[in-house]
């Protein structure tokens, strides 16, 4: 038997298998690497694509507003905060805690008949706020902030309008004032201005009267304010009177040069239409029919016409006083006393030793005592001696202080520019000057 050397072919075949296996591993690894890299790229791109908004998401959705309901009440007799909160289905603890807030207690403890109160809640009856009309100019706002209540007084916008009234002077101040057709408060102010002692009017004098009105919307917010007047006589000579309030809160009527146009006393205590009897030491008495002194003046006026204190004083007495009927004696400082007689009645609550202010109504024209018809008997005494009330020259207040003079002259110029503008335009409705709106800072309980 022949012996043969083994061949090397099997070793080469084995080596080839190794090479093939290695190549296969390399290829698989390459494929895995490729897939991994591409997957990584995809993972970086997809998140960027995912934040692109869809069409329906382009605009953010607005938060759903809280739905509310409001209960508005015009206050009637018997209404209280308790009854209104109960009617709104709110708990008693709510209004009780609300009234512990000082501002709320002041205005809401006693509600004014005719005023408006609004309670605002959520639809599920959770209290949100309260609004209460205090007056034409102001309302109270209360709203809940956590466990506390916040309150504030809000002023409504007020429009100030300048208006002009032109009239011709009549026989006396009372007739002149009445002929203007102005409101009663403005007539009273005009009467004070024309009897201030700065000037005297004569029949036929032309009088231009400038006043300001204050409105909230179409509603009157407060009394109109007479701020200036110009009086022109038949020789075209002018007298100008201006109302001015200084920074120290002193108000008065002044001439164009800043002199005081206002006395500490009224010229007359009543708006009368004629002088029935004058001051005299020998007058024929219409009741007793004999001659004797009439140490005062009789001012004829309709029954019930208000009678005013001519200055700041103290009531000496108010009682039935002989032939003067219902009478009042008032002492003005250490110099003057005045007697008001034949009154129909006294002002409610008036009594001896009471302090009265200039212009305060103290009684009403009547015909009590020795009287033939409604009139006011007015006597004036200076240092105990009777004087003629129609001829007395009362002292005037001091002129405007020098430190306020520039402010006064600026205001005077502004007012008479308003008057000139109204005269030139002939605007009957007036000119709106300004609108103010002030809101107080809120307070917390």
matplotlib code that plots the C-alpha trace (Angstrom):
import matplotlib.pyplot as plt

x = [0.0, 1.4, 1.7, 0.8, 1.6, -1.6, -2.4, -2.7, -6.1, -8.2, -6.2, -6.7, -10.5, -10.6, -8.7, -11.2, -14.1, -12.6, -12.2, -15.8, -17.1, -15.1, -16.3, -19.9, -19.4, -18.0, -20.8, -23.4, -21.7, -21.6, -25.3, -26.1, -24.0, -25.7, -29.1, -28.2, -26.8, -29.9, -32.2, -30.3, -30.9, -34.6, -34.8, -33.3, -35.7, -39.0, -39.2, -38.7, -41.5, -43.8, -43.8, -45.1, -48.7, -51.6, -54.0, -56.5, -53.8, -52.4, -54.2, -54.2, -57.6, -58.8, -59.7, -63.3, -64.6, -66.4, -70.1, -71.8, -75.2, -76.2, -79.1, -80.0, -82.3, -83.7, -83.9, -87.4, -88.7, -87.7, -84.8, -81.6, -78.4, -79.7, -83.0, -81.2, -78.5, -81.2, -83.1, -79.9, -79.5, -76.3, -75.5, -76.0, -72.3, -71.4, -73.2, -72.3, -68.6, -69.0, -70.5, -67.4, -65.5, -65.6, -66.6, -69.2, -70.7, -70.9, -72.8, -74.6, -75.9, -78.7, -79.6, -81.1, -84.5, -84.3, -80.6, -79.4, -77.5, -76.1, -74.9, -72.8, -72.3, -71.1, -73.8, -73.4, -74.0, -70.5, -70.3, -68.0, -68.8, -71.3, -71.9, -74.0, -75.0, -74.1, -75.3, -75.3, -71.5, -70.2, -70.7, -69.2, -67.6, -67.0, -65.3, -64.0, -60.2, -59.5, -61.0, -61.1, -63.3, -61.8, -63.8, -63.4, -65.4, -65.5, -66.3, -68.4, -67.1, -68.4, -68.7, -68.4, -70.2, -70.1, -73.4, -74.3, -77.4, -78.1, -80.7, -81.6, -81.7, -85.2, -86.4, -84.6, -82.4, -85.3, -87.1, -83.8, -82.9, -86.4, -86.3, -83.2, -85.3, -82.3, -82.7, -83.4, -79.8, -78.4, -80.9, -79.7, -76.0, -76.8, -78.7, -75.7, -73.4, -75.5, -76.0, -72.4, -71.8, -69.2, -71.7, -75.2, -77.4, -79.8, -82.8, -81.7, -78.2, -77.1, -76.0, -74.1, -74.0, -71.6, -72.3, -71.0, -73.2, -72.0, -73.5, -73.1, -74.4, -77.6, -78.2, -77.4, -74.6, -74.6, -75.9, -74.8, -72.1, -72.3, -68.7, -68.7, -70.8, -70.4, -72.6, -72.7, -74.5, -75.9, -72.5, -70.9, -68.9, -68.3, -68.1, -66.8, -67.3, -65.6, -66.1, -62.8, -61.7, -58.2, -55.8, -56.7, -60.3, -61.7, -64.4, -65.8, -66.8, -64.2, -63.8, -61.6, -58.7, -59.0, -60.8, -63.4, -66.9, -68.4, -69.5, -69.7, -73.4, -76.2, -77.7, -81.1, -82.5, -85.3, -86.1, -88.8, -90.7, -91.2, -90.5, -93.9, -92.7, -89.3, -87.3, -88.8, -89.1, -92.7, -94.8, -98.6, -99.3, -101.6, -103.1, -103.3, -103.8, -101.5, -98.0, -95.0, -91.4, -91.0, -87.4, -87.0, -88.3, -91.2, -90.2, -93.2, -92.9, -95.2, -96.2, -93.7, -90.7, -87.5, -86.0, -82.2, -79.7, -77.8, -74.5, -72.8, -74.4, -76.1, -79.9, -80.9, -84.6, -87.2, -90.7, -94.0, -92.9, -95.7, -96.8, -94.1, -95.8, -93.4, -90.0, -86.3, -83.5, -79.9, -76.7, -73.8, -70.6, -70.3, -71.6, -74.9, -78.2, -81.2, -84.9, -87.0, -90.7, -94.2, -92.9, -95.3, -93.1, -89.5, -87.1, -87.4, -85.3, -84.3, -83.7, -82.1, -78.3, -78.1, -75.2, -76.5, -74.5, -74.8, -77.5, -79.0, -82.8, -84.2, -87.9, -90.6, -92.5, -95.9, -98.4, -98.4, -98.8, -99.8, -99.7, -102.0, -100.5, -97.5, -94.2, -91.0, -90.3, -86.5, -84.8, -81.1, -79.2, -75.6, -74.1, -77.6, -79.0, -81.5, -80.2, -81.7, -81.1, -81.4, -78.7, -76.2, -72.7, -71.3, -67.6, -66.1, -63.8, -60.1, -58.9, -57.1, -53.8, -50.8, -49.5, -52.8, -53.1, -51.5, -53.8, -56.8, -55.9, -55.4, -58.8, -60.5, -59.0, -60.1, -63.7, -64.2, -62.7, -65.4, -68.0, -66.7, -66.7, -70.3, -71.4, -69.7, -71.0, -74.5, -74.4, -77.5, -76.5, -73.2, -69.7, -68.3, -65.1, -63.7, -64.6, -63.1, -62.9, -61.2, -61.1, -60.2, -57.6, -59.1, -59.1, -59.1, -60.8]
y = [0.0, 3.3, 6.1, 9.7, 13.1, 15.0, 18.0, 21.7, 22.3, 21.9, 24.6, 27.1, 26.3, 27.0, 30.3, 31.3, 30.7, 32.9, 35.7, 35.3, 35.4, 38.5, 40.2, 39.3, 40.7, 43.9, 44.3, 43.7, 46.2, 48.7, 48.2, 48.6, 51.8, 53.2, 52.5, 53.9, 57.2, 57.7, 56.9, 59.6, 62.1, 61.3, 61.6, 65.1, 66.2, 64.8, 66.8, 70.0, 69.0, 68.1, 71.7, 73.2, 74.2, 72.7, 75.2, 74.8, 75.8, 78.9, 81.3, 80.6, 80.0, 82.9, 82.0, 81.5, 84.7, 84.3, 84.6, 87.1, 88.4, 91.7, 92.6, 96.3, 97.8, 101.3, 101.8, 101.9, 102.4, 99.5, 98.3, 97.4, 95.7, 92.6, 92.4, 93.1, 90.4, 87.9, 88.7, 88.0, 84.6, 85.7, 84.6, 86.8, 86.5, 88.3, 91.6, 91.4, 91.3, 93.9, 96.4, 96.0, 98.0, 101.7, 103.2, 100.5, 101.0, 104.8, 104.6, 101.3, 101.1, 103.5, 103.4, 106.5, 106.1, 106.5, 105.7, 102.7, 99.6, 96.9, 93.5, 91.5, 87.7, 84.7, 82.6, 80.1, 83.0, 83.9, 87.5, 89.6, 93.3, 95.9, 99.4, 102.0, 105.5, 107.9, 111.0, 112.5, 113.0, 109.9, 106.2, 103.6, 100.5, 97.4, 94.2, 91.1, 90.4, 87.1, 87.2, 91.0, 93.7, 96.7, 99.9, 103.1, 106.3, 107.0, 110.5, 110.6, 112.9, 116.4, 118.9, 122.6, 124.9, 128.7, 130.6, 134.2, 136.0, 139.6, 141.8, 145.5, 146.9, 147.7, 149.9, 147.9, 144.9, 142.5, 143.4, 143.2, 139.8, 138.4, 139.7, 137.6, 134.4, 132.6, 129.7, 130.6, 129.8, 132.0, 134.8, 134.6, 134.9, 137.8, 139.6, 139.2, 140.5, 143.5, 144.4, 143.9, 147.6, 147.9, 149.5, 150.7, 149.8, 152.3, 151.6, 151.1, 149.8, 146.8, 143.8, 140.8, 137.8, 135.0, 131.7, 128.1, 125.0, 121.5, 118.5, 114.7, 113.7, 115.6, 115.7, 118.6, 117.8, 120.8, 124.3, 126.7, 129.2, 132.9, 133.9, 137.4, 140.3, 143.5, 146.5, 149.2, 152.5, 154.9, 156.6, 153.3, 153.2, 149.6, 148.1, 144.5, 142.2, 138.8, 135.9, 134.6, 131.8, 132.2, 129.2, 129.7, 129.0, 132.5, 133.3, 136.7, 139.2, 141.6, 144.6, 144.3, 145.9, 143.3, 145.4, 143.6, 143.8, 141.9, 143.2, 140.9, 141.9, 141.5, 144.8, 143.4, 140.4, 139.6, 139.8, 142.5, 144.2, 147.6, 149.6, 150.0, 152.4, 154.0, 154.9, 158.0, 159.8, 160.9, 158.4, 158.1, 154.6, 152.7, 150.7, 153.1, 156.2, 158.5, 159.8, 158.2, 157.2, 154.2, 153.2, 150.7, 149.9, 147.8, 145.6, 144.3, 140.7, 137.7, 135.7, 132.9, 134.6, 133.5, 136.0, 135.7, 136.7, 139.7, 138.5, 136.0, 136.5, 135.1, 135.0, 137.1, 136.0, 134.5, 134.9, 136.8, 140.4, 142.9, 144.7, 143.1, 139.7, 136.9, 138.5, 137.7, 139.8, 138.9, 140.4, 140.9, 141.3, 144.1, 146.8, 145.8, 144.3, 143.7, 143.1, 141.1, 141.5, 140.4, 136.9, 134.2, 131.6, 130.9, 128.5, 125.0, 124.6, 128.3, 129.3, 131.9, 131.9, 130.0, 130.9, 131.9, 132.5, 135.2, 134.4, 131.6, 131.5, 132.3, 132.9, 133.7, 136.8, 137.1, 139.6, 138.8, 141.6, 145.1, 144.6, 145.4, 142.9, 140.6, 142.4, 142.3, 145.0, 145.4, 147.5, 148.0, 149.3, 150.5, 150.7, 150.6, 153.5, 152.9, 153.7, 153.6, 150.1, 151.5, 154.1, 152.2, 151.8, 148.5, 148.0, 145.8, 142.8, 143.2, 143.2, 140.3, 139.6, 140.6, 137.0, 135.9, 139.0, 137.4, 134.4, 136.7, 138.8, 135.6, 134.3, 137.6, 137.8, 134.2, 134.9, 138.0, 136.3, 133.7, 136.5, 138.1, 134.8, 134.2, 137.7, 137.4, 134.0, 134.5, 130.9, 130.3, 126.7, 127.9, 126.8, 123.6, 124.5, 121.3, 117.8, 116.5, 112.9, 112.0, 108.6, 108.1, 105.5, 102.2, 101.1, 97.6, 96.2]
z = [0.0, -1.1, 1.4, 0.0, 1.5, 2.5, 0.4, 1.7, 0.0, 3.1, 4.9, 2.1, 2.2, 5.9, 5.4, 2.7, 5.0, 7.6, 5.0, 3.9, 7.5, 8.3, 5.2, 6.1, 9.6, 8.1, 5.7, 8.5, 10.7, 7.9, 7.2, 10.9, 11.1, 8.0, 9.4, 12.8, 11.3, 9.2, 12.1, 14.1, 11.4, 11.3, 15.1, 14.8, 12.1, 13.3, 16.5, 14.5, 12.2, 15.1, 16.5, 13.3, 14.3, 12.5, 10.9, 13.8, 16.3, 14.7, 17.1, 20.9, 22.4, 24.6, 28.1, 28.7, 30.4, 33.8, 33.2, 35.6, 36.4, 37.9, 40.1, 39.8, 42.5, 42.9, 46.7, 48.1, 51.6, 53.8, 51.7, 53.6, 52.6, 54.4, 52.4, 49.1, 49.7, 50.8, 47.6, 45.6, 47.4, 49.2, 52.8, 55.8, 56.7, 53.5, 54.1, 57.8, 57.0, 54.3, 56.8, 58.9, 56.2, 57.4, 54.0, 53.3, 56.7, 56.3, 53.0, 53.1, 56.6, 55.7, 52.0, 50.4, 48.8, 45.0, 44.7, 42.7, 44.0, 41.8, 43.0, 40.6, 41.1, 39.1, 37.5, 40.4, 42.8, 44.1, 45.1, 42.9, 43.5, 44.6, 43.2, 45.1, 43.9, 46.7, 44.9, 41.4, 41.5, 43.3, 43.6, 46.0, 44.5, 46.7, 45.4, 47.1, 47.1, 48.7, 52.2, 52.2, 50.8, 48.9, 48.6, 46.7, 46.0, 42.3, 41.0, 37.8, 35.0, 35.6, 32.7, 33.6, 31.2, 31.1, 30.5, 30.1, 31.3, 30.2, 31.9, 32.4, 35.9, 37.3, 40.2, 42.8, 43.3, 44.0, 40.7, 38.8, 40.2, 39.5, 35.9, 35.1, 35.2, 36.8, 39.3, 42.9, 44.1, 41.3, 42.2, 45.8, 44.7, 42.4, 45.1, 47.4, 44.7, 43.9, 47.5, 48.5, 48.6, 45.8, 43.4, 43.1, 40.2, 38.5, 36.3, 32.8, 33.6, 31.5, 33.5, 32.1, 34.4, 33.9, 35.7, 35.6, 35.4, 36.5, 34.8, 34.9, 31.5, 31.3, 35.0, 37.2, 39.6, 41.9, 42.2, 39.5, 40.5, 39.7, 39.0, 37.5, 36.5, 34.5, 35.0, 32.4, 32.9, 30.3, 30.0, 29.1, 32.3, 33.5, 36.9, 37.1, 40.0, 40.3, 42.7, 44.0, 46.4, 47.6, 48.4, 52.1, 51.2, 51.7, 49.2, 48.3, 45.6, 44.5, 42.2, 39.1, 41.1, 43.9, 46.4, 48.5, 47.1, 50.0, 53.4, 56.4, 56.4, 53.8, 52.6, 53.2, 55.0, 52.5, 48.8, 49.0, 46.2, 47.8, 51.0, 52.7, 55.5, 55.9, 58.9, 60.6, 64.0, 63.2, 61.2, 61.2, 62.5, 60.1, 62.9, 65.9, 63.7, 65.6, 64.9, 66.6, 65.7, 63.3, 64.0, 61.3, 57.8, 56.5, 53.6, 51.7, 50.5, 50.0, 53.0, 53.6, 51.9, 53.7, 56.1, 56.6, 59.2, 57.8, 59.3, 61.7, 65.1, 68.2, 68.7, 71.7, 71.5, 69.2, 70.7, 70.6, 71.2, 71.6, 68.5, 66.5, 66.8, 66.2, 66.4, 66.5, 67.9, 66.7, 68.1, 65.6, 67.4, 69.9, 67.6, 65.9, 66.8, 64.4, 65.1, 62.6, 63.3, 62.1, 61.1, 60.2, 61.9, 63.0, 61.3, 62.8, 65.9, 66.2, 69.8, 72.0, 72.3, 69.0, 66.6, 63.2, 60.0, 57.4, 54.9, 57.2, 57.0, 60.5, 59.8, 57.2, 56.3, 57.9, 59.3, 63.1, 65.7, 64.7, 61.0, 58.0, 55.6, 55.0, 55.4, 57.4, 60.0, 60.2, 62.8, 63.1, 66.2, 66.3, 69.8, 71.1, 68.9, 66.1, 62.6, 59.1, 57.7, 54.1, 54.6, 56.8, 55.4, 56.7, 56.7, 54.0, 54.3, 53.6, 49.9, 48.3, 49.9, 47.8, 47.6, 45.9, 43.6, 40.5, 40.8, 41.1, 38.1, 36.0, 37.0, 36.4, 32.9, 32.2, 33.3, 31.3, 28.2, 28.7, 28.9, 25.8, 23.8, 24.8, 23.9, 20.5, 19.7, 21.1, 22.2, 24.4, 25.4, 26.9, 26.3, 27.8, 29.5, 31.0, 32.2, 35.4, 36.7, 40.0, 41.5, 45.2, 46.1, 47.2, 50.9, 52.4, 55.4]

ax = plt.figure().add_subplot(projection="3d")
ax.plot(x, y, z, "-o")
ax.set_aspect("equal")
plt.show()
